Amino acid sequence: MYCKHIHTLLHYKVNVKNKKTLKTMTNPEPNIPSNFIRNIIVEDLRINKNGGRVHTRFPPEPNGYLHIGHAKAICLDFGFAKEFDGLCNLRFDDTNPAKEDIEYAEAIQEDIRWLGFDWGDRLHYASDYFDKLYEFAVKLIKKGKAYICDLTAIEIRETRGTLKEPGKESPYRSRSIEENLDLFERMRNGEFADGARVLRAKIDMESGNLNMRDPVMYRILRATHHRTGDNWCIYPMYDFTHGQSDSIEGITHSICTLEFEDHRPLYDWYLDELEVHHPQQIEFAPLNLNYTVLSKRKLRELVEEGYVNSWDDPRMPTLSGLRRRGYTPEAIRNFCERIGVAKRDSIVDVALLEHCLREDLNKRAPRYMAVLRPLKVVIDNYPEDLVEEMDAVNNPEDPSAGMRKVPFSRVLYIERDDFKEDPPKKFYRLAPGREVRLRYAYFIKCVSVVKDEQTGEVIELHCTYDPASRGGNSPDGRKVKATLHWVSAAHSIEAEVRLYDRLFNRENPLDIEEGKDFKYYLNPESLETLITCKIEPNLAGVSAGYSCQFERLGYFSVDSDSTNSKLVFNRVVTLRDAWVRAQKSTETKGKSLRQTKFRVQP
């Protein structure tokens, strides 16, 4: 979406008079995916608006980590700039030092680069413009368009009015320009206590848009800023900062989510009154995912109250959490392209995100065999001192990935779920007297079972193998109904595997029942940790971030908790959406997961 079709949308001609290259539009091909924002940009280029420039920006507040919803905005902001041979800035709107931290700013930069985008030398901060914003505020005061108000925050809220009733003018609205200038300078110099006074725009207290009812522009806030330190004790509000920062940077298209649609008249009012460069604000529907919460405030609550381990907990929808879990930037970009751009809110099924991930990993992830819940198998008629190397396919979707050797010996591990002593109907895997195929190896038949004397649990199987079936093919043409994965006991590596599931068990966690909050719907089974898993030796030495498929089990990635002595794998996604089937089964049985208190597993 973000860089494919520039050659079909644009051609260039030279304006001989000013020796400037101008972009002019040709008719786009009918099969090129389009959306209303692209159409606006195409038209602007056609009429040479902004001198044929396209300059966007991504303006996060450094008060938390980016989540999957931000990925959509990133792909749009950087994508349109790239598609139309323009520029995109990264700007931190850092106007609230009480909630901001350099940690968040650094994490945001890392996430954007990981997604595949770069801002070059155009890293900016709203705090870079504090002096200029102060000058803008003084200009509005001199025009009689702003005043100092002594009402408290509660009083301002109470006099603001409602959607049905107009607001009430502040008794301080008629202060003279000279008094307002004096008070504003004294606010700047720190003469007043926090919250004692604010600077408000003088617009219209009867406006049908509540944002236009004399909004606050500056407040007194003594908090150390992560970049400007204690140089300022007054800070501009977001609405006053955003548009003017866009203007200072020469932004042409200010792409925002729908929540800013009602703020656009205020965005335009400030720029018109200041008589400065006026970018066009365009709103699109934000990303909403089912079974997911995309609110930095609520995600912060989960972190600070210990419901998850950290911002990069692999259950979190943050980009750092998805990256740690094993998501690829290609899958996320593909997902953002598939969901498209709309003007109305909608909810996207998280299964689509998982589908995009499976598609990507299926092409690139090498295959290995791993046993998560080991059950010992002894092949009685296999030579005790013999070790064979079986040829295994690295990736059937990528012939160039080649083959690997997997050691096979007399004692193996198979998945505990692949054996039933008393198999139910349609269970075709291993059982007493039954023959199955071991992938890449031999046919084996279960001849006896060893149980724990105290618990009665099956702890060991004794089998025989058919030497003529090497490679998994029987020379006499007999067939078996199941193929099992396995690892050689003597050669396997022990690993910890974390099985992650969705963080919430309610489709809309914010659709809250009376007396509850969104945390009530946390999934108590979102993490299961297995500490005695066995994996094939070819995985020795892999580092954090390495992704692969454990055959028959799903896609897995090496976690950052791994050490030289022990590998830790995260399940990225299952091969199929087993979670949906499990939920249906749970509903059928009338069970509820909600009653189990959720906390981080040690």
N, C-alpha and C positions, 0 to 999 in steps of 0.2 A: 504493500500500500504506500509505503513512504518514500520509495525511490525508483519505482519501476518505469514510470511512464513519462518522464520529463521530455524525452525526445519526441514523443507524439503530441505533447501538449504545447510545446513552445518552439518557436524558431526565432532567430535573431536578425535584426537589421541595424545598420549603422545610420544614425542621424548625422548627416554630413555637416550640418550647421553647428552643432555643439560637440561633434566628435564623440558622442556618447552612445553606447550600445543599449538599445531599448528592447525589452521583451514584448513580443506581440503574440496573440493567441491564434492558433489554428483550430479547426474543429477536431475535438478529441475523437478517437476511434470509439465506435459504439460499444465495444466489449471492455472498455476501461472502467473499472469500478469507480464510482463517484459518490459524493455525498454533498450536503448543502454547504459545508465549510469550503471544500475544494471548489465548488461552483462559485462561491463568493470570491475566492482568490483568483480563479481563472478570469472572472469578469473584471476584477480590479486591474489585473495585468493587461487585459484587452484594452482598457481605457487609459492605461498608463498612470493609474492612481499611485501615489507615493513614488513617482518617478520610476515605476516598474520594479520597485523593491518588494521583497517579502522578508520580513524580519519578525520572528516570533520570540517567545521567552517561556521558560518553565520556572514559575516563581514559588517554590515551596517555603513554608515557614519551618525553621529549624527547631521544632518543638516535639519531634518524634521521628520514627523511622518511616520510610515510604512503604506503602502496601500495594497490592495488585491493582487497586483502583488508580493509583498514581501512574502505573505503567501505561494505562490507556492515554492519559494526558501527555506523558513523555513521548510516546510514539507519535501522537498527533503533532505536538509542538516541534519536535526535532524532525519528524517525518516530513511535514509540509515544507519546512525550511530546506531540507535536502532535495525534495522532489522539485521544488521551484527555484533551485539554485540560489537559495537565500541564506539567512543566518538565523541561529537560535541562541539566545543567551540563557545562562543559568543565573538566576537571581534569587538570593535568599531574602524574603520579606521578614527581616529580623527586627520587629518593632515592639516586641514584648519580652524584655530580658528576664522577666520572672519565670518564664516557661522554656526559655531557649538555652541551648548548650552547643558548644563546639563539637561535641561527640556526634550530635545529630547532623550537623553540617557536613562533617567528614563522611558519615555513613551514607548520606544522600548522594554525595559525589561518587562514592564507590558503587552504589546501586545503579546510577545512570550509566557509568562506564561499563558495568557488567552487562547491562541491557544492549550495549553496542552503540552508544551515542557519545558525542563529545562536543563541548562548547568552545574549544580552542582557547583563545585568550579572553573570552567574554564571560568571566566569572565576576558577578557583581553582588553587592549587598545593598539593601535599602538604607542601611546605616551609612553607606558611602554618601548618601544624599541628605543626611540630616541637616546640614547647613542650608542647602538649597530648599529643602522642604520648609524650614523655618522662614526663609525669605518669601516663599509662596504664601505662607500663612499671614505674614505681615502685609503682603500685597492685598490679600482679601480683606484684612482689617481696614486698610486704607481705603478700599473701595466701599466700605460699609457693608461688607458681605460676611463678616465674622465678628463675634463678640465674646467677651469673657463672662462666664456664667458661674455664680456662686452656689447654685443648687447642688444638693448631694446626688449621688448616682440614683438613689431610691426616688428622690423627688423628680429627677429628670424622667425616670421611667414612669412614674405616676402621672406626670403631666403630658406624656407623649400621646395619649389618646389610644384609640383602638381602630380596628378596620371600619367600625360603624360610627365612631365619634371622633371629631377633630381634637388635636392636641391644644394645650394652653400655652400661650406665650410666656416665656420666662420674664420675671420682673426686671431682670438685668439686660433684657434685649435692647433697650433704648440707650444703653451707655454710649457716650461719645466716642468717636474714633480715637481721640487723644487719650482718653482714660483706658480704652481697650489696649492701645499700644503700650502704655505704661505698665498696665497689669501683666500683659503678656511677657514683656521683658523681665519683669520681676519674677514671674513664674520661671522663666528661663534661668534666672540667677539664684533660684532656690529659696526665695523669701517666704514661701507658703508651704504648709504641710501637704502631704500626700492626700489627694482627694478634695482639697479645699476649694479648688477652682478648676474649670476646664475651659478650653476654647471651643466654641460651637459655631458652625456655619449658620448664617441667617438666610433661610430659604423660605419655607412655607409650612407653618404648623397646622394648616388645614389640608395639606396634600393627601391625596388618596394613597400615596406610597409612603409608608411609615419611615422609610430611609431618608426621605426628604424633609422630615420634620426636625429641622435644626440639629443635625447630627453632630456628635462630639468629634472634634478634629485632633485635639491634644489633651492629654491628662498628665497630672503630676505623679511621677512614679520613681521613687528612689530605689533603684535596683542596679546592680553592676552589670553592664552589658558585656557580652563575651568578646566584643571587638572594640567598643569605644570606652570601656571601663566605666568610670564615674563622671565622664565629661558632661553628660546630660542628666537632668532630673525630670525633664518632660519628654514624652515620646508621642509621636504621631500615631493616630489610629490607622488600622489597616486600610479602610476605605479612602482615607486621605493620602495614604502612601502609594497605594497600588497604581492608580492611574498616572500620577505624576512621575513615578519611577519609569513606567512604560514610556511616557513622553520624553523624559531625559535620555533614555536609551535609544530613541528613534524607532520604537516598536511600531509595526504597521498593523498587525493582527493580534489582538489580545484574546487568546482562546481560553475560555473559562467554562466551568461546569454550571449546570442550571441554577444552583443555589445563588449565583451572582446575577441572575437575570433581573431581579428586583433592585439590585444595586447599580445597574447600568445607568439609570437616569442621574444618579449621584456622581458616578464616574464621569459622565459627559458634562455635568454641571460644573464640576471643579475645573476641568480642562477648558471649557468655554469661558469661564470667568477669569481664568488665568491667562487666556489667549496664548496658549502654547500648542506645540504639535499634538494632534489629537488622533491617537490610534483608534481602531475600530474594535470594540469588544464584541465577541461572538460566543454564545453559550451553547453547550452540547450536554446531552444526558450523561451523567456519571455512570461508572460501572457499578452495578449492584449484583452480588453473587448470592445464591441461596446457600444456606448452612454456613454463612460467613458474616462476620461483623467487620465493616470497613469504616471505622471511626478511630482516629488517633487517640482521642480522649478515652474511649472504651478499651482500646488495645493497651494503652498506658495503664489503665486500671488492672487489666489482667496481669501485666508484668509486675506492677508495684505491690499487688496483693498476693502474689505467689501462685496464681492459677496456672501460669506457664513459667518456664525457667528464665526466659529472657526475650528481648525483642527478636532475636534470631532463632527462637525455639522453632523447630521444623513444623509444628502445628500451626504456627502463626501465618496469617496471610501477608506478612511483610515480605518485601523483596529479599531481605537478608535471610528470613526464615525459609522462603522457598528455595533460595540458592543453597542454603545449608542442607536442606532436605534432598536436593538433587535435581531441582527443576533447571531447565536450560533456558538461556535468554531467547533462543530461536523459538522455542515452544510458546513462550509468553508473547513474543512479537506476533507470531502466527495467530495466537488466540485473540489479541487485540485487533488484528486485521479482520478476523472472521466475524467478530461481534459488530463491526461497523460503527458508524457514527449516526446518532439519532437526536431528535429534538425533545423526545418524550422519555420519561423514566420508564425503565423496564427491569426485570430481574433475569439474569443469565444463569443457566444451570451450570453449577460448578463441574458437572460431568463433561461439559465441553472443554473446559480448561484441562481436565485430566486426559481427555481424548487427544488434544493437541500435544500433550506431553508424551503420551504413548506413541503417537505417530512419529515424533522426533526421535525418541529413544530407540524405537524399533529399528530405525535405520542405522543408528550409530553405536548402540550399546553392544559390546561383546558379550557372549554367553558363557556362563560358568555353571557348575553344579554346586549346590549348597544344600545342606540338610539342617533345617531349623530346629526340629524336635527329633533328635537322633534315636533310632532303634537299631541295635546291633544285629548284624546278620553274619553268620559263619557258614561258609560254603564247604561242607564236609569233604567233598571229593575233589576239591581244588588243592594243588600242592602247597604245602605250608611255606616253602621258601621261594615260591614263584611270584614275581611281580611283572606284569605286562603293561605296556603302554598302548592305550586305546586312542585312535584318531577321533578327534571331536571337532565339529564345525564351530568356528568362532562367531560367525553371524550369517545365518542363511539369507538375510536380506542384502548382504554385501559380500559377493564372492571374493573380492580382493582382500578381505580380512583373513583369508586362509584357514589353516587348521592348527590345532594344538594337540599335545600329548597329555593324556590323563592316566595316572597310574591306577592299576587294578590289582587287587590282592585277595587273599582268602577271607579276610575279615573286612566287612564293609559297614557303612551306616546308610540306612534309608529313612525316609520320613515316617514318623510314627503313624500318621494318618493314612499311610499307604498300606497298612495291614489291619485286618479285622479277623479275630479268631472265629467269630460267628458272623460272617458277612451278610448284610441285608441285601435285598433284591436290588439289582442294577449296580452293585458294588463289584467292579471288575478287577480291582487291584489284588495284591497278594493276600492269600488266606491258606490255611492248612490244606495241602494236597493240590493247590492251584499253581499254575505256571504263569510267569510274567516275563517281560523283556526288561533287561537293564540297559538303559540308553548307551549306545556305542559299544556295548559289551556282549553279554550272553543271555540266554534264557536260563532262569532259575526256577526251582520248584520248592515250596516250603514243605519240609518233612516232619519237623517237630518244633515245639515251643517251650521256652524256659520262662518260668514265672517267679516272681518274688514270693517267698514262702509266707511272708506276713501279710502283704497287701493283695496278692493274687495278680498283680500287674505283670503284663508281658514285658520281659526285659531282654530277651534274646531269641532270635530265630535261627534254626538250623535248616539249611537248604542244600540242594544239589544243583549242579549246573550241567549244561549240555555243551561239551567242548566243540562240537560241530557248529554251534550257533554263533561263533565269534562275529562281532559286528552287528549282532542283533538280528541275524537272518537264520532261519532254520533250513537246512538242506533238504529235509523231507517235505517242506511246504506247509507244515502245521502252523497254525496262527494262534496268537494270543491277543487278548483284548486290552491289555494295558502295558504301557512303557513307564518305568520308574527311573527317577534320577537317583544318584548315589554318590558316595565318596569313599575312598579307601581309608580305613581306620588308621593305618600306620602312617599314612602320608598327609592326612587332613590337617588343616589349621583350625584352631578354635577361635571363634569370633563371637562378639556380642552383636545382636541384631535387634533394632528397635522398630517395631511395627506401628507405624503412625496411621491414624484414621482421622476423619473430620473432627474438628474441634467442637462443633455444636451438633446436637441431634434433633434440632428443630429447623424446619426449612427457612423460617424467618425468625431468627433469634430476637429481633427487636419488636416482634408482635407479642407483647408481654401480657400475660394474664395478670389479673388483679392480685396485688400482694407479692408479686415476684419481680425480679429484674433479669436482665439478659443472661447473667451468669448461671441462673437456674437451669438453663438449657445446655450447659456445657456437657459434652459427651464424656462420661467417666471411663470409657473404653478407647479414648483417643490415643493411648500409648500402652503398648505391651512390650516389655523388655525380656528378651531371651538371651541368656548368658552362656549357654553351652552349645552353641551352634557349631557345625562342622562345615568347612568350605574346602574346595579343592586347592592344592598347593600352588597352582598358577597365579593365585591372587596374592601371594606373598610379596610384600614390599609396595603395594599400591598406596597412594597418598590421598589425603583428604580431597574430596571433590570428585574422585574417580567413580564413574557410573558404569553399571553393567546390568545384565539381566541374570537373575538366578532362575535357571530353567524351571518352568512350571509354577514358579512362585511369585514372580513380579520383577519390577525394576528396583535396584538398590544403589545407594551411593555411600561412599566412605565418609563418615562424620569427622568433624574437626576434633572430637574427643579421642580419636585413635592415637595410639602410641606405638613405639617400635615393638613392644611386647604383646600388644593386643589390638586387633582391628575392631572397629565399631562401624556397623553399617546401618543406614536408615533405609526403610522401605520408602521409595519415592512414590510409587503407585502400583497397584495390582495389575495383573495382566488383563483382568476383566473387572467390571464393577461389582465385585462381590458384596460391597457394602450395601448397595440397594437391595440385593436379595436378602441380606441379613436383616435389614430393617423390616422388610415385608414379613419375614419369618417371625420377628419379634412381635410385630403388631398382631399377627395371626394367633400367637400364643397368649396374647393379652398381657404381655410383660411390659414394664416401663423402665427405661434406663435413668429416668430423671430423679429417682429417689436416692441414688447413690451419690454421696458427696464427692465432688471432684477436687483433687489436689494433685500436685506434681508428684510423680512417682520417683522414689530415690534411685 
